[in-house]
């Protein structure tokens, strides 16, 4: 080895420890950078999840704000019409339908009792101003007005003849008189009916009725009006029980519920919450009944459906699931609830929501055409199978694709999950013409109570809640059968106390209406 090579080797040996130390330093630096990168990636993933959650929460808040604005300031309708300009045939159909409704209203007005008021020409105008000849009648000019006769109070004095034998000084008989609506009632059937109809059909609270009656010369305290309603509901209870029995003979029952405040002086704030639950019978049992519950538990709902083996149409509220646990009741879903969720999502997912709404629009058009044409049950079933079912198949396919792309907690994802999770119940109506596409009939019945609740705010006791349920049931069933509520209730209070239990069928609104029409036809 030459001296030069030896020197080079010694130099490399002297530099080796430093190089080795540098390598270790660089390796440590690489490991440190790898650790920092891993931590950064992990933090980035956490930030991405946080951003996803924040976006979902923001979408939810936007939807809630949109719903609140619509509730407070906007239109209540959920109509979706991407093409607002009507086509000629659609416009003609709408005009024709409006004319039919106008004619029906005019026919009803023309059927009102008529009072004739005649007006003669004044004497100073009966002679011709030019020749002085006496003018002759050439016709009448006829015009019409609607007038309302203000209700008046009158005191009924019942005078019952009393006879006795003058010889025996006994055998006293008293002429019979109609039974009052309830024992010792100072309210005649017509007045009691007006109180109940005013509160539960016209939604007038009792303090307003008190003022109205005072103006008519009869100062009746609110406490007395309340007692009348409670006593009147006890008179109506056998008819209510009959309607309950008939409703639960239905093939399909619609149900929903809403809360009601109950005055209770034994608890804090003197108010607790209960429920008012409607049960809607089918076309063979056309009655609407309401059931009052002193709390918000679903135990009473389960008790009402005990022994029932038919279809139950309701929304997907958690409590209603207990009705279907034992398999005796078959669930039918509400497509209006499903559709509403996409309607509310238009603000955050306009494209996807509008695609779904368009499909629902086509589905509902099938039902609308069937209703307008008055098709038979067999034809309705064929229309649902041939037209609606393919639309639902396309809807399901589209929802499954959208579900993958949506954020899990977004309003759109929640709407999609609702529809897919209840798919069987939502599409069950396709296989049975007796089932409805949605539960809107029941929701409209709930609104009858909700409108009244906005006026009277709460019920005074559990007994008052039950009385409200009975009165609402009788009047809602009358409305469903196109029965004038005051005349119907007045006739019930006039005759029901003399009727046997087996004869209560005559007071069911559809039976009562037929008997009234037959009496008119025979006279």
Secondary structure, 3 states (H helix, E strand, C coil): CCHHHHHHHHHHHHHHHHHHHHHHHHHHHHHHHHHHHHHHHHHHHHHHHHHHHHHHHHHHHHHHHHHHHHHHCCCCCCCCCCCCCCCHHHHHHHHHHHHHHHHHHHHHHHCCCCCCCCCCCCHHHCECCCCCCECCCCCCCCCCCCCCCCCCCCCCCCCCCEEEECCCCEEEEECCCCCCCCCCCCCCHHHHHHHHHHHHCCCCCHHHHHHHHHHCCCCCCHHHHHHHHHHHHHHHHHHHHHHHHHHCCCCEEEEEEEEEEEECCCCHHHEEEEEEEEEECCCCCCCEEEEEECCCCCHHHHHHCCCCCCEEECCCCHHHHHHHCCCCCEEECCHHHHHHHHHHHHHCCHHHHHHHHHHHHHHHHHHHHHHHHCCCHHHHHHHHHHHHHHHHHHHHHHHHHHHHHCCCCCHHHHHHHHHHHCHHHHHHHHHCCCCCCCCHHHHHHHHHHHHHHHHHCEECCHHHHHHHHHHHHHHHHHHHCCCCHHHHHHHHHHHHHHCCHHHHHHHCHHHHHHHHHHHHHHC
